[in-house]
């Protein structure tokens, strides 16, 4: 990854964290951990954590992004011992964080609803 792309990704992660916190969420950027990466941003929701894989790219390879989110969510769970839900948040060109796109599998949505007491 080039330094410019890394900087672009870091800006998007900070923008997400700031936006989520301004909306009253409990979000924080996560440290990079190499092969045991634990995601880019975490959102604590009661007794579980949403682990965000943040992407600011032109061409989306969503299957790969979802796999990354799942692996990093598992690493977060292993490290902190709390249930997690993996999601991918992609930046929408020329738009702010509030118009980013959130993607997850249907099974992940079901887990989120169950963990949140909605199903």
Phi and psi in radians as a Rosetta constraint file:
Dihedral C 1 N 2 CA 2 C 2 CIRCULARHARMONIC -1.284 0.35
Dihedral N 2 CA 2 C 2 N 3 CIRCULARHARMONIC 2.805 0.35
Dihedral C 2 N 3 CA 3 C 3 CIRCULARHARMONIC -1.077 0.35
Dihedral N 3 CA 3 C 3 N 4 CIRCULARHARMONIC -0.638 0.35
Dihedral C 3 N 4 CA 4 C 4 CIRCULARHARMONIC -1.139 0.35
Dihedral N 4 CA 4 C 4 N 5 CIRCULARHARMONIC -0.742 0.35
Dihedral C 4 N 5 CA 5 C 5 CIRCULARHARMONIC -1.183 0.35
Dihedral N 5 CA 5 C 5 N 6 CIRCULARHARMONIC -0.649 0.35
Dihedral C 5 N 6 CA 6 C 6 CIRCULARHARMONIC -1.116 0.35
Dihedral N 6 CA 6 C 6 N 7 CIRCULARHARMONIC -0.746 0.35
Dihedral C 6 N 7 CA 7 C 7 CIRCULARHARMONIC -1.120 0.35
Dihedral N 7 CA 7 C 7 N 8 CIRCULARHARMONIC -0.709 0.35
Dihedral C 7 N 8 CA 8 C 8 CIRCULARHARMONIC -1.080 0.35
Dihedral N 8 CA 8 C 8 N 9 CIRCULARHARMONIC -0.766 0.35
Dihedral C 8 N 9 CA 9 C 9 CIRCULARHARMONIC -1.128 0.35
Dihedral N 9 CA 9 C 9 N 10 CIRCULARHARMONIC -0.724 0.35
Dihedral C 9 N 10 CA 10 C 10 CIRCULARHARMONIC -1.122 0.35
Dihedral N 10 CA 10 C 10 N 11 CIRCULARHARMONIC -0.701 0.35
Dihedral C 10 N 11 CA 11 C 11 CIRCULARHARMONIC -1.058 0.35
Dihedral N 11 CA 11 C 11 N 12 CIRCULARHARMONIC -0.748 0.35
Dihedral C 11 N 12 CA 12 C 12 CIRCULARHARMONIC -1.119 0.35
Dihedral N 12 CA 12 C 12 N 13 CIRCULARHARMONIC -0.731 0.35
Dihedral C 12 N 13 CA 13 C 13 CIRCULARHARMONIC -1.072 0.35
Dihedral N 13 CA 13 C 13 N 14 CIRCULARHARMONIC -0.776 0.35
Dihedral C 13 N 14 CA 14 C 14 CIRCULARHARMONIC -1.125 0.35
Dihedral N 14 CA 14 C 14 N 15 CIRCULARHARMONIC -0.712 0.35
Dihedral C 14 N 15 CA 15 C 15 CIRCULARHARMONIC -1.079 0.35
Dihedral N 15 CA 15 C 15 N 16 CIRCULARHARMONIC -0.753 0.35
Dihedral C 15 N 16 CA 16 C 16 CIRCULARHARMONIC -1.074 0.35
Dihedral N 16 CA 16 C 16 N 17 CIRCULARHARMONIC -0.864 0.35
Dihedral C 16 N 17 CA 17 C 17 CIRCULARHARMONIC -1.005 0.35
Dihedral N 17 CA 17 C 17 N 18 CIRCULARHARMONIC -0.832 0.35
Dihedral C 17 N 18 CA 18 C 18 CIRCULARHARMONIC -1.084 0.35
Dihedral N 18 CA 18 C 18 N 19 CIRCULARHARMONIC -0.773 0.35
Dihedral C 18 N 19 CA 19 C 19 CIRCULARHARMONIC -1.109 0.35
Dihedral N 19 CA 19 C 19 N 20 CIRCULARHARMONIC -0.817 0.35
Dihedral C 19 N 20 CA 20 C 20 CIRCULARHARMONIC -1.094 0.35
Dihedral N 20 CA 20 C 20 N 21 CIRCULARHARMONIC -0.766 0.35
Dihedral C 20 N 21 CA 21 C 21 CIRCULARHARMONIC -1.150 0.35
Dihedral N 21 CA 21 C 21 N 22 CIRCULARHARMONIC -0.681 0.35
Dihedral C 21 N 22 CA 22 C 22 CIRCULARHARMONIC -1.110 0.35
Dihedral N 22 CA 22 C 22 N 23 CIRCULARHARMONIC -0.473 0.35
Dihedral C 22 N 23 CA 23 C 23 CIRCULARHARMONIC -1.500 0.35
Dihedral N 23 CA 23 C 23 N 24 CIRCULARHARMONIC 0.086 0.35
Dihedral C 23 N 24 CA 24 C 24 CIRCULARHARMONIC 1.592 0.35
Dihedral N 24 CA 24 C 24 N 25 CIRCULARHARMONIC 0.125 0.35
Dihedral C 24 N 25 CA 25 C 25 CIRCULARHARMONIC -1.427 0.35
Dihedral N 25 CA 25 C 25 N 26 CIRCULARHARMONIC 2.882 0.35
Dihedral C 25 N 26 CA 26 C 26 CIRCULARHARMONIC -1.853 0.35
Dihedral N 26 CA 26 C 26 N 27 CIRCULARHARMONIC 1.506 0.35
Dihedral C 26 N 27 CA 27 C 27 CIRCULARHARMONIC -1.984 0.35
Dihedral N 27 CA 27 C 27 N 28 CIRCULARHARMONIC 2.587 0.35
Dihedral C 27 N 28 CA 28 C 28 CIRCULARHARMONIC -2.613 0.35
Dihedral N 28 CA 28 C 28 N 29 CIRCULARHARMONIC 2.523 0.35
Dihedral C 28 N 29 CA 29 C 29 CIRCULARHARMONIC -1.230 0.35
Dihedral N 29 CA 29 C 29 N 30 CIRCULARHARMONIC 2.528 0.35
Dihedral C 29 N 30 CA 30 C 30 CIRCULARHARMONIC -1.837 0.35
Dihedral N 30 CA 30 C 30 N 31 CIRCULARHARMONIC 2.553 0.35
Dihedral C 30 N 31 CA 31 C 31 CIRCULARHARMONIC -1.239 0.35
Dihedral N 31 CA 31 C 31 N 32 CIRCULARHARMONIC 2.592 0.35
Dihedral C 31 N 32 CA 32 C 32 CIRCULARHARMONIC -1.230 0.35
Dihedral N 32 CA 32 C 32 N 33 CIRCULARHARMONIC 2.475 0.35
Dihedral C 32 N 33 CA 33 C 33 CIRCULARHARMONIC -2.373 0.35
Dihedral N 33 CA 33 C 33 N 34 CIRCULARHARMONIC 0.435 0.35
Dihedral C 33 N 34 CA 34 C 34 CIRCULARHARMONIC 1.061 0.35
Dihedral N 34 CA 34 C 34 N 35 CIRCULARHARMONIC -2.231 0.35
Dihedral C 34 N 35 CA 35 C 35 CIRCULARHARMONIC -1.219 0.35
Dihedral N 35 CA 35 C 35 N 36 CIRCULARHARMONIC -0.255 0.35
Dihedral C 35 N 36 CA 36 C 36 CIRCULARHARMONIC -1.931 0.35
Dihedral N 36 CA 36 C 36 N 37 CIRCULARHARMONIC 0.597 0.35
Dihedral C 36 N 37 CA 37 C 37 CIRCULARHARMONIC -0.944 0.35
Dihedral N 37 CA 37 C 37 N 38 CIRCULARHARMONIC 2.461 0.35
Dihedral C 37 N 38 CA 38 C 38 CIRCULARHARMONIC -1.973 0.35
Dihedral N 38 CA 38 C 38 N 39 CIRCULARHARMONIC 0.421 0.35
Dihedral C 38 N 39 CA 39 C 39 CIRCULARHARMONIC 1.778 0.35
Dihedral N 39 CA 39 C 39 N 40 CIRCULARHARMONIC -3.135 0.35
Dihedral C 39 N 40 CA 40 C 40 CIRCULARHARMONIC -1.799 0.35
Dihedral N 40 CA 40 C 40 N 41 CIRCULARHARMONIC -0.698 0.35
Dihedral C 40 N 41 CA 41 C 41 CIRCULARHARMONIC -2.456 0.35
Dihedral N 41 CA 41 C 41 N 42 CIRCULARHARMONIC 2.434 0.35
Dihedral C 41 N 42 CA 42 C 42 CIRCULARHARMONIC -1.968 0.35
Dihedral N 42 CA 42 C 42 N 43 CIRCULARHARMONIC 2.553 0.35
Dihedral C 42 N 43 CA 43 C 43 CIRCULARHARMONIC -2.193 0.35
Dihedral N 43 CA 43 C 43 N 44 CIRCULARHARMONIC 1.955 0.35
Dihedral C 43 N 44 CA 44 C 44 CIRCULARHARMONIC -1.453 0.35
Dihedral N 44 CA 44 C 44 N 45 CIRCULARHARMONIC 2.203 0.35
Dihedral C 44 N 45 CA 45 C 45 CIRCULARHARMONIC -2.275 0.35
Dihedral N 45 CA 45 C 45 N 46 CIRCULARHARMONIC 1.657 0.35
Dihedral C 45 N 46 CA 46 C 46 CIRCULARHARMONIC 1.075 0.35
Dihedral N 46 CA 46 C 46 N 47 CIRCULARHARMONIC -2.092 0.35
Dihedral C 46 N 47 CA 47 C 47 CIRCULARHARMONIC -1.647 0.35
Dihedral N 47 CA 47 C 47 N 48 CIRCULARHARMONIC 0.147 0.35
Dihedral C 47 N 48 CA 48 C 48 CIRCULARHARMONIC -2.401 0.35
Dihedral N 48 CA 48 C 48 N 49 CIRCULARHARMONIC 2.973 0.35
Dihedral C 48 N 49 CA 49 C 49 CIRCULARHARMONIC -2.261 0.35
Dihedral N 49 CA 49 C 49 N 50 CIRCULARHARMONIC 2.335 0.35
Dihedral C 49 N 50 CA 50 C 50 CIRCULARHARMONIC -1.570 0.35
Dihedral N 50 CA 50 C 50 N 51 CIRCULARHARMONIC 2.126 0.35
Dihedral C 50 N 51 CA 51 C 51 CIRCULARHARMONIC -1.765 0.35
Dihedral N 51 CA 51 C 51 N 52 CIRCULARHARMONIC 2.064 0.35
Dihedral C 51 N 52 CA 52 C 52 CIRCULARHARMONIC -1.723 0.35
Dihedral N 52 CA 52 C 52 N 53 CIRCULARHARMONIC 2.242 0.35
Dihedral C 52 N 53 CA 53 C 53 CIRCULARHARMONIC -1.728 0.35
Dihedral N 53 CA 53 C 53 N 54 CIRCULARHARMONIC 1.883 0.35
Dihedral C 53 N 54 CA 54 C 54 CIRCULARHARMONIC -1.591 0.35
Dihedral N 54 CA 54 C 54 N 55 CIRCULARHARMONIC 2.289 0.35
Dihedral C 54 N 55 CA 55 C 55 CIRCULARHARMONIC -2.283 0.35
Dihedral N 55 CA 55 C 55 N 56 CIRCULARHARMONIC 2.258 0.35
Dihedral C 55 N 56 CA 56 C 56 CIRCULARHARMONIC -2.192 0.35
Dihedral N 56 CA 56 C 56 N 57 CIRCULARHARMONIC 1.410 0.35
Dihedral C 56 N 57 CA 57 C 57 CIRCULARHARMONIC -2.325 0.35
Dihedral N 57 CA 57 C 57 N 58 CIRCULARHARMONIC 2.752 0.35
Dihedral C 57 N 58 CA 58 C 58 CIRCULARHARMONIC -1.331 0.35
Dihedral N 58 CA 58 C 58 N 59 CIRCULARHARMONIC -0.811 0.35
Dihedral C 58 N 59 CA 59 C 59 CIRCULARHARMONIC -1.913 0.35
Dihedral N 59 CA 59 C 59 N 60 CIRCULARHARMONIC 2.095 0.35
Dihedral C 59 N 60 CA 60 C 60 CIRCULARHARMONIC -1.604 0.35
Dihedral N 60 CA 60 C 60 N 61 CIRCULARHARMONIC 2.222 0.35
Dihedral C 60 N 61 CA 61 C 61 CIRCULARHARMONIC -1.877 0.35
Dihedral N 61 CA 61 C 61 N 62 CIRCULARHARMONIC 1.360 0.35
Dihedral C 61 N 62 CA 62 C 62 CIRCULARHARMONIC -1.061 0.35
Dihedral N 62 CA 62 C 62 N 63 CIRCULARHARMONIC -0.634 0.35
Dihedral C 62 N 63 CA 63 C 63 CIRCULARHARMONIC -1.055 0.35
Dihedral N 63 CA 63 C 63 N 64 CIRCULARHARMONIC -0.746 0.35
Dihedral C 63 N 64 CA 64 C 64 CIRCULARHARMONIC -1.196 0.35
Dihedral N 64 CA 64 C 64 N 65 CIRCULARHARMONIC -0.717 0.35
Dihedral C 64 N 65 CA 65 C 65 CIRCULARHARMONIC -1.084 0.35
Dihedral N 65 CA 65 C 65 N 66 CIRCULARHARMONIC -0.742 0.35
Dihedral C 65 N 66 CA 66 C 66 CIRCULARHARMONIC -1.136 0.35
Dihedral N 66 CA 66 C 66 N 67 CIRCULARHARMONIC -0.661 0.35
Dihedral C 66 N 67 CA 67 C 67 CIRCULARHARMONIC -1.114 0.35
Dihedral N 67 CA 67 C 67 N 68 CIRCULARHARMONIC -0.776 0.35
Dihedral C 67 N 68 CA 68 C 68 CIRCULARHARMONIC -1.036 0.35
Dihedral N 68 CA 68 C 68 N 69 CIRCULARHARMONIC -0.789 0.35
Dihedral C 68 N 69 CA 69 C 69 CIRCULARHARMONIC -1.063 0.35
Dihedral N 69 CA 69 C 69 N 70 CIRCULARHARMONIC -0.729 0.35
Dihedral C 69 N 70 CA 70 C 70 CIRCULARHARMONIC -1.120 0.35
Dihedral N 70 CA 70 C 70 N 71 CIRCULARHARMONIC -0.816 0.35
Dihedral C 70 N 71 CA 71 C 71 CIRCULARHARMONIC -1.089 0.35
Dihedral N 71 CA 71 C 71 N 72 CIRCULARHARMONIC -0.807 0.35
Dihedral C 71 N 72 CA 72 C 72 CIRCULARHARMONIC -1.199 0.35
Dihedral N 72 CA 72 C 72 N 73 CIRCULARHARMONIC -0.580 0.35
Dihedral C 72 N 73 CA 73 C 73 CIRCULARHARMONIC -1.119 0.35
Dihedral N 73 CA 73 C 73 N 74 CIRCULARHARMONIC -0.735 0.35
Dihedral C 73 N 74 CA 74 C 74 CIRCULARHARMONIC -1.076 0.35
Dihedral N 74 CA 74 C 74 N 75 CIRCULARHARMONIC -0.713 0.35
Dihedral C 74 N 75 CA 75 C 75 CIRCULARHARMONIC -1.092 0.35
Dihedral N 75 CA 75 C 75 N 76 CIRCULARHARMONIC -0.712 0.35
Dihedral C 75 N 76 CA 76 C 76 CIRCULARHARMONIC -1.088 0.35
Dihedral N 76 CA 76 C 76 N 77 CIRCULARHARMONIC -0.812 0.35
Dihedral C 76 N 77 CA 77 C 77 CIRCULARHARMONIC -1.023 0.35
Dihedral N 77 CA 77 C 77 N 78 CIRCULARHARMONIC -0.795 0.35
Dihedral C 77 N 78 CA 78 C 78 CIRCULARHARMONIC -1.069 0.35
Dihedral N 78 CA 78 C 78 N 79 CIRCULARHARMONIC -0.702 0.35
Dihedral C 78 N 79 CA 79 C 79 CIRCULARHARMONIC -1.297 0.35
Dihedral N 79 CA 79 C 79 N 80 CIRCULARHARMONIC -0.721 0.35
Dihedral C 79 N 80 CA 80 C 80 CIRCULARHARMONIC -1.911 0.35
Dihedral N 80 CA 80 C 80 N 81 CIRCULARHARMONIC -0.187 0.35
Dihedral C 80 N 81 CA 81 C 81 CIRCULARHARMONIC 1.204 0.35
Dihedral N 81 CA 81 C 81 N 82 CIRCULARHARMONIC 0.499 0.35
Dihedral C 81 N 82 CA 82 C 82 CIRCULARHARMONIC -2.126 0.35
Dihedral N 82 CA 82 C 82 N 83 CIRCULARHARMONIC 2.613 0.35
Dihedral C 82 N 83 CA 83 C 83 CIRCULARHARMONIC -1.104 0.35
Dihedral N 83 CA 83 C 83 N 84 CIRCULARHARMONIC 2.506 0.35
Dihedral C 83 N 84 CA 84 C 84 CIRCULARHARMONIC -2.279 0.35
Dihedral N 84 CA 84 C 84 N 85 CIRCULARHARMONIC 2.771 0.35
Dihedral C 84 N 85 CA 85 C 85 CIRCULARHARMONIC -2.240 0.35
Dihedral N 85 CA 85 C 85 N 86 CIRCULARHARMONIC 2.088 0.35
Dihedral C 85 N 86 CA 86 C 86 CIRCULARHARMONIC -1.526 0.35
Dihedral N 86 CA 86 C 86 N 87 CIRCULARHARMONIC 2.331 0.35
Dihedral C 86 N 87 CA 87 C 87 CIRCULARHARMONIC -2.395 0.35
Dihedral N 87 CA 87 C 87 N 88 CIRCULARHARMONIC 2.754 0.35
Dihedral C 87 N 88 CA 88 C 88 CIRCULARHARMONIC -1.960 0.35
Dihedral N 88 CA 88 C 88 N 89 CIRCULARHARMONIC 2.307 0.35
Dihedral C 88 N 89 CA 89 C 89 CIRCULARHARMONIC -2.093 0.35
Dihedral N 89 CA 89 C 89 N 90 CIRCULARHARMONIC 2.014 0.35
Dihedral C 89 N 90 CA 90 C 90 CIRCULARHARMONIC -1.826 0.35
Dihedral N 90 CA 90 C 90 N 91 CIRCULARHARMONIC 2.471 0.35
Dihedral C 90 N 91 CA 91 C 91 CIRCULARHARMONIC -1.283 0.35
Dihedral N 91 CA 91 C 91 N 92 CIRCULARHARMONIC 2.417 0.35
Dihedral C 91 N 92 CA 92 C 92 CIRCULARHARMONIC -1.664 0.35
Dihedral N 92 CA 92 C 92 N 93 CIRCULARHARMONIC 2.194 0.35
Dihedral C 92 N 93 CA 93 C 93 CIRCULARHARMONIC -0.930 0.35
Dihedral N 93 CA 93 C 93 N 94 CIRCULARHARMONIC 2.378 0.35
Dihedral C 93 N 94 CA 94 C 94 CIRCULARHARMONIC 1.119 0.35
Dihedral N 94 CA 94 C 94 N 95 CIRCULARHARMONIC 0.341 0.35
Dihedral C 94 N 95 CA 95 C 95 CIRCULARHARMONIC -2.249 0.35
Dihedral N 95 CA 95 C 95 N 96 CIRCULARHARMONIC 2.819 0.35
Dihedral C 95 N 96 CA 96 C 96 CIRCULARHARMONIC -1.453 0.35
Dihedral N 96 CA 96 C 96 N 97 CIRCULARHARMONIC 3.126 0.35
Dihedral C 96 N 97 CA 97 C 97 CIRCULARHARMONIC -1.035 0.35
Dihedral N 97 CA 97 C 97 N 98 CIRCULARHARMONIC -0.614 0.35
Dihedral C 97 N 98 CA 98 C 98 CIRCULARHARMONIC -1.101 0.35
Dihedral N 98 CA 98 C 98 N 99 CIRCULARHARMONIC -0.296 0.35
Dihedral C 98 N 99 CA 99 C 99 CIRCULARHARMONIC -1.872 0.35
Dihedral N 99 CA 99 C 99 N 100 CIRCULARHARMONIC 0.256 0.35
Dihedral C 99 N 100 CA 100 C 100 CIRCULARHARMONIC -1.143 0.35
Dihedral N 100 CA 100 C 100 N 101 CIRCULARHARMONIC 2.786 0.35
Dihedral C 100 N 101 CA 101 C 101 CIRCULARHARMONIC -1.814 0.35
Dihedral N 101 CA 101 C 101 N 102 CIRCULARHARMONIC 2.252 0.35
Dihedral C 101 N 102 CA 102 C 102 CIRCULARHARMONIC -1.787 0.35
Dihedral N 102 CA 102 C 102 N 103 CIRCULARHARMONIC 2.242 0.35
Dihedral C 102 N 103 CA 103 C 103 CIRCULARHARMONIC -2.252 0.35
Dihedral N 103 CA 103 C 103 N 104 CIRCULARHARMONIC 2.417 0.35
Dihedral C 103 N 104 CA 104 C 104 CIRCULARHARMONIC -2.681 0.35
Dihedral N 104 CA 104 C 104 N 105 CIRCULARHARMONIC 2.888 0.35
Dihedral C 104 N 105 CA 105 C 105 CIRCULARHARMONIC -1.369 0.35
Dihedral N 105 CA 105 C 105 N 106 CIRCULARHARMONIC 2.851 0.35
Dihedral C 105 N 106 CA 106 C 106 CIRCULARHARMONIC -1.085 0.35
Dihedral N 106 CA 106 C 106 N 107 CIRCULARHARMONIC -0.705 0.35
Dihedral C 106 N 107 CA 107 C 107 CIRCULARHARMONIC -1.046 0.35
Dihedral N 107 CA 107 C 107 N 108 CIRCULARHARMONIC -0.669 0.35
Dihedral C 107 N 108 CA 108 C 108 CIRCULARHARMONIC -1.152 0.35
Dihedral N 108 CA 108 C 108 N 109 CIRCULARHARMONIC -0.704 0.35
Dihedral C 108 N 109 CA 109 C 109 CIRCULARHARMONIC -1.046 0.35
Dihedral N 109 CA 109 C 109 N 110 CIRCULARHARMONIC -0.759 0.35
Dihedral C 109 N 110 CA 110 C 110 CIRCULARHARMONIC -1.067 0.35
Dihedral N 110 CA 110 C 110 N 111 CIRCULARHARMONIC -0.787 0.35
Dihedral C 110 N 111 CA 111 C 111 CIRCULARHARMONIC -1.024 0.35
Dihedral N 111 CA 111 C 111 N 112 CIRCULARHARMONIC -0.779 0.35
Dihedral C 111 N 112 CA 112 C 112 CIRCULARHARMONIC -1.053 0.35
Dihedral N 112 CA 112 C 112 N 113 CIRCULARHARMONIC -0.804 0.35
Dihedral C 112 N 113 CA 113 C 113 CIRCULARHARMONIC -1.113 0.35
Dihedral N 113 CA 113 C 113 N 114 CIRCULARHARMONIC -0.683 0.35
Dihedral C 113 N 114 CA 114 C 114 CIRCULARHARMONIC -1.191 0.35
Dihedral N 114 CA 114 C 114 N 115 CIRCULARHARMONIC -0.823 0.35
Dihedral C 114 N 115 CA 115 C 115 CIRCULARHARMONIC -1.093 0.35
Dihedral N 115 CA 115 C 115 N 116 CIRCULARHARMONIC -0.595 0.35
Dihedral C 115 N 116 CA 116 C 116 CIRCULARHARMONIC -1.433 0.35
Dihedral N 116 CA 116 C 116 N 117 CIRCULARHARMONIC 0.020 0.35
Dihedral C 116 N 117 CA 117 C 117 CIRCULARHARMONIC 1.293 0.35
Dihedral N 117 CA 117 C 117 N 118 CIRCULARHARMONIC 0.395 0.35
Dihedral C 117 N 118 CA 118 C 118 CIRCULARHARMONIC -1.797 0.35
Dihedral N 118 CA 118 C 118 N 119 CIRCULARHARMONIC -0.046 0.35
